[in-house]
Structures are given as structure tokens and as C-alpha cells.
Amino acid sequence: MSRNNKPHIHNSSTVAETEYFRIERAEISFSNGERREYERLFSRGQDAVMVVPMLNRETVLLIREYAVGTEKYEIVLPKGSIEQGETILEAANREIMEEIGYGANKLEFIKSLTIVPGYISHRTNIVLAEDLYEKRLEPDEPEDIEIIPWRIADFKLLFERDDFTESRTIAALSIIKEILI
Amino acid sequence: MSRNNKPHIHNSSTVAETEYFRIERAEISFSNGERREYERLFSRGQDAVMVVPMLNRETVLLIREYAVGTEKYEIVLPKGSIEQGETILEAANREIMEEIGYGANKLEFIKSLTIVPGYISHRTNIVLAEDLYEKRLEPDEPEDIEIIPWRIADFKLLFERDDFTESRTIAALSIIKEILI
């Protein structure tokens, strides 16, 4: 079996559509002749950005906000959708102005992450933001966001907290820690 | 505003249902009086396990498999759904027998991760598997799985690969690296 023969997707059709999501059903044939049915989830709109805002060389600014999916407050990095016409770095700078009240003189794209590549195509672009300056844009959040400065060297101490569970945040911080330390 | 006053969820109703997913629409009121409409995604069945199988103290066994959502082969950790009546550790041991042909004498629950807590409730339970022995169960995968042994100290070298994007895998490896090294 050659892995150069990518599976083929047949007969895809939309089986459900809501304001935010579209679910597609498709048949996939693999190079060994196996066929399977899958469902895939597409979200409306663009991919996302997630920003790692460094207040200084050692300290990242995390936020704590209510997550409706898990019905808990969760510690995460600032994030949001890329809006029509925005670049990844423009979206990153807007998100930190809205969510933590800072802009960044230095923005660097780090890596594009997936969440559940088996059934979700959505990508989250990780951006490192450095050399911050105070600048607040009106947030679209329903309540004030709590900001949590955290030493990136103390990343490990977050693991024990049960409000620190979000995979992209943990992945992004681990990548930045490997790069910066 | 007190963060002890968790938002309230009102008027939730199912707006779409497919074989694998259910989408719910709900109105949320925050302690400051703000109200917003949200959609939440529920997958059928149980939560998942993701296993970090250590071939020895230094080497983790990763797999490379086709991801229908992103239409690419992706490097990930072995994972799957917890079946009816299984514990987390039983599911973890079954998954590595099916996907990489090993069982583990030592299984330890590490942490429960979320993917997109803002709209998905689903949790993935990370399990560290050590003291492996050869044992193969019939996999339910559509094609043979490629196994990639990787030195956990060389975690950083994976970041540059564009088939290494899955957030839970990166999060789980970073947590295990902090624990083991």
C-alpha cells in the first residue's frame, strides 16, 4: 500500500445546516479498496487566530472566560475568528486589543493547528505577540475578561488546574516555551 | 461582577441532528445581565481517550493516519472513543492493542483535555502507557496504521512538520515531556 495514494472522497452532501455549522456526509475510499462513511463538520466563516501575548520576555497574558460548551470558566489564550479581508497578523492584533487591551509592535506567525482533523477542517493560527503597547478596542465579549499574567517557565504549574484544559492553548504555550526558553 | 455567579443557560433546543452529531441552540445570561445566543455541538457516544505509549523511557510511539476533516495524513497519538461499560484505562489499553499492537502493564490517567470548550463539551482523557507488551487486537481502521517511534526529548523537531498539527497530541506530549524529563 502506498501512502502516496490519498483516499478519495465521493458523494459528499450536506446533512444538516445551522447558523454556525454545516455537517457533511461523505464516502471515502482508501487505496486498499476499503470504503467508509464519514461525517465532517464545517464552521461558518474563516479560520481562527490564537495569540500568545508576551508582556515581557518571561510573562504571557492568559485570560479566563466562560465556555458555554463545558459550562465552566476556562483559562485560555486570546483568540477569535479572522474577519473578512484581514490577514492573520491583523486579526491577532485586533483580538488582543479587544480582549486584553494591548496591541503588539512585533507579531510573528508560528504554526497552524488543527483541533480534530478526523472530522473538523477548521484551523487555528498561532501568533506570537511581543513588544506590547496599551491600546483598547471595544470587545465583543458578553462580560469583562479576567487577565492572568503567568510566567512561561511555570507552565507546568497550570497542568494541575481543572480550569486549564483547552488543547490549543496548551499546545501553543508548549511551542512558545520551546522557542523562547 | 462576581465570577462565582456562573452564567445561566435558558431555552436550549436541538436545531440539528445527524448520525454522529447534535447541535443545540441556547440563550445564555451572564451575571451582568448580558444575554447571548450560542450554538453547542454534542457528539454521540462517550468521551475519548488519547494514549501516550512509551516504548521505553525515551521513546513515544506516534501514528500517522488519514484525517478526513483536513484531507491529509496527520501524525497523532493513538486515540478513540470510550465504549459502553469501559473505564478510561480499559479503553486506553484496547486502543493501543488495536492501533499499535501493544498492551501496557502500567496505565496512568494524566489529565482530561477539551478541544473547543466555547462550543464543544467533549473531553479527551490523556493516559500514559508504560511497560508495553506485544498484543494485537483487530483494528477498526480502514487501512494499516504507520507507527512512528519518536524521542520525546526531540519533541521540538516535530513542530516544523506540516503533518504535525493536532492540538491534543501536541498538548499531551508537552505535558508528558514536562512530567518525564
Interface residues (C-beta under 8 A of the other chain):
Chain A: M1 R3 K6 P7 I9 V15 A16 E17 T18 E19 Y20 F21 I23 R25 A26 I28 F30 S31 N32 E34 R35 R36 Y38 E39 R40 L41 R64 Y66 A67 V68 G69 T70 E71 K72 Y73 E74 V76 K111 S112 L113 T114 I115 V116 P117 G118 Y119 I120 S121 R123 T124 P142 E143 D144 E146 F155 K156 F159 T165 E166 S167 R168 I170 A171 L173 S174 I175 K177 E178
Chain B: M1 R3 K6 P7 I9 V15 A16 E17 T18 E19 Y20 F21 I23 R25 A26 I28 F30 S31 N32 E34 R35 R36 Y38 E39 R40 L41 R64 Y66 A67 V68 G69 T70 E71 K72 Y73 E74 V76 K111 S112 L113 T114 I115 V116 P117 G118 Y119 I120 S121 H122 R123 T124 P142 E143 D144 E146 F155 K156 F159 T165 E166 S167 R168 I170 A171 L173 S174 I175 K177 E178
